[in-house]
Amino acid sequence: MAAPFDLKNDDVVVIIGSGAGGGTLGNELAQKGIDVVILEAGGRYEYDDFINDEWDSFAQLAWKDMRTTSGDWRVAKDFPNLPAWIVKAVGGTTTHWAGASLRLQEHEFKTLTTYGKIEGANLLDWPITLADLEPYYAKAEDKMGVTRTNDIPGLPGNNNFKVLKAGADKFGYKECHTGRMAINSQPRDDRNSCQQTGFCFQGCKWGAKWSTLYTEIPKGEATGHLEVRPNSMVIKINHDATGKVTGVVYADKDGKLQEQKARIVAVAGNSIESPRLLLNSESSKYPHGLANSSGQVGRNYMRHTTGSVYAIFDKPVHMYRGTTMAGIVRDEARNDPSRGFVGGYELETLALGLPFMAAFLNPGGWGRSFTTALDHYDHMAGLWIVGEDMPRAENRVTLHASEKDPHGMPVANVHFDDHPNDTAMRDHAYRQGAAIYDAVGATRVFPTPPYPSTHNLGTNRMSENPEHGVVNKHGQTHDIKNLFVSDGSQFTTGGAENPTLTIVTLAIRQADYIAKQMAAKTI
């Protein structure tokens, strides 16, 4: 493990956040002999520390710092201070994610070209293509041990999947299987295989699910080139008179402010904290925040078009036994505007434990239909909708005018209005999900509104033209050469697929670029 790097060492790369983007980038750079400090706002919990209880685990891992919401989305009404269900701990949201690892489709990199201009949407083609990413996708799938790639078998199907598969087959869907999951179906990479415990969202106690906490980070630390500092909340990024970033100010575990000097800074704090930090780093040189000459920092926030469908059957299902996301239907992921919307969506099995089911099923409604649904919990099957939502300039993360965090910095406000395309897609997905369950004799089917999001995208988007976004095709900010963005906030558009695999893929590619630029002394 690396000895602590000196605060005045301005040769290090400082990465803010240790999740899919930050943790991967840190390891990739360390493997190349580059010194890295990762500053993580949360604590470090190894997998023995994880708690197989939903609310206790939420208390341990979730990002509960004050945030506010606005807009017409259901989350703003039901969970006004919890727009996102992400993690504040070493490993970031890779401790909490379900493991679904799907490549974006070719057309999803060029949505403006494919869908055309859509009123009220701020569509833009990515400055990269699927072909550009394919070699890096292959590296990411190998690194993460994604099932159904590299001759790794798929996971076994639990009852929740068997119900989905039977319904999908009867309904006429063709692509339904146990998914491409970054969960070991057999021992691999010195980690166990999945024991089907069912607490994927609470941290995998077996280490079977890929997480930077126990894959990338220990490997990076073993090189002597990576130091991870938990309980280090970054407040501000500093720069010199030329505009180049020089280091970051953070509150350490005792609440004391420290400055870590840096040669390069990479921001990987998820799509809410990353723009908040850039905006909070305003100065006389950058009065609108760092990397924001375009005015695009914080804009184009996407969270995927989501929702759930649960169904009750005559016979027990016990959907909570086994992998949380135990299977997928991909037939609707295509772009087919004849359905009444552009873009597509995935249908993925989802099981919530009883405490979360009570919280999310019908927030604020404890009527008879709700209580009878909970009475039939063990007879229930469930699926989650994941679809491409439209980027909108007004859907954005801004600094709250008066609410401050304990360090005196403005908190993030997350504003989101559903685009008509999002609503049309969700309604279609509710109908199709219900039809799957009806095909196998569901006695009752109920659509469920979106939960606080785990997929947070956009807000520092990639663009060819600096006026249209925040970073270039390598995640390097257009305005500041030695400032990078390394998380899902760099997504130009969202695609229909769960984003983690693409975040990891972009981090591997970004590490190659940073190493080359450092060697050439251009940054």
Secondary structure, 3 states (H helix, E strand, C coil): CCCCCCCCCCCCEEEECCCHHHHHHHHHHHHCCCCEEEECCCECCCHHHCCCCHHHHHHHHECCCCCEEECCCHHHHHCCCCCECCECECCHHHHCCCCECCCCCHHHHCHHHHHCCCCCCCCCCCCCCHHHHHHHHHHHHHHHCCCCCCCCCCCCCCHHHHHHHHHHHHHCCCCEECCCECECCCCECCECCCCCCCCHHHCCCCCCECCCCCCHHHHHHHCCCEEEECCCEEEEEEECCCCCEEEEEEECCCCCEEEEECCEEEECCHHHHHHHHHHHCCCCCCCCCCCCCCCCCCCCCECCEEEEEEEECCCCCCCCCCCCCCCEECHHHCCCHHHCCCCCEEEEECCCCHHHHHHHCCCCCCCHHHHHHHHCHHHEEEEEEEECCCCCCCCEEEEEEEEECCCCCEEEEEECCCCHHHHHHHHHHHHHHHHHHHCCCCCEEEEECCCCECCCECCCCECCCCCCCCECCCCEECCCCCEEECCHHHCCCCCCCCCHHHHHHHHHHHHHHHHHHHHCCCC
